[in-house]
Amino acid sequence: MRSALVGVIGTGAMAGAMLFGTAALALAEPTPAAPPPPPPGCTAADLAQASGTVGTAMADYMFSHPDVNNFFTGLRGLPNEEIRARPYDQKPYWELERSRLGDTRKVPVELVVNGVAVARQEITADGVLRPIAFDYKVDRSSWIAMRILPSSHTNPIFALVGDKPIRASKASAEWCLRAVDQCWRQKEARIRIEERGEAQRAYEFARSAYRQRIKESE
């Protein structure tokens, strides 16, 4: 989306320069070819519509969930050292206080690519919605998200490069394969005898899929 917005701004600046050019220059230069139309759904109006729709949906959700609204309203008052000192496996798990930087109201926002934080910015947690953008070169098919560790994490988006599948981590695929084995060990004895064969085939199908991903991953 950031690239699209930059493109719109650049096109506007170009049009302004042409508009205020001298008449002599305009007569001397051939009429430039019309730019190609943007892809479907990628105009400035589409971006504005999507932004408004998301904002309205977010507002409706927060008003109907006061606890979430209070959470995103931001950090207030002095730091709560007791909460900040708690391990990640103790409640409150997603408390924004855990992410506070020092005595400020700022929190770190990280860009996460294939499970690794690759860039970071700081924002003020005061309940105001702010645009944020990262410049990062995606050189292979990847999943991408943002997080405020350990408070919040967005859903990923999936960026395909060269139409290749996402094979972000061999270690992750190996973990998933072990998880399937562990799940089978826990559930096998609880599955009816007459259904166990079908269940075993389903689990083996999952194992085969993860073995293939292990071969394809780095």
Secondary structure, DSSP 8 states (H G I E B T S, - for coil): -HHHHHHHHHHHHHHHHHHTS-HHHHHHS----------TT-SHHHHHHHHHHHHHHHHHHHHH-HHHHHHHH---SS--HHHHTS-TTSSSTT-GGGG--TTSSEEEEEEEETTEEEEEEEEE-SS------------S-EEEEEEETTTEE---EEE-STT------HHHHHHHHHHHHHHHHHHGGGS-HHHHHHHHHHHHHHHHHHHHHHHH--
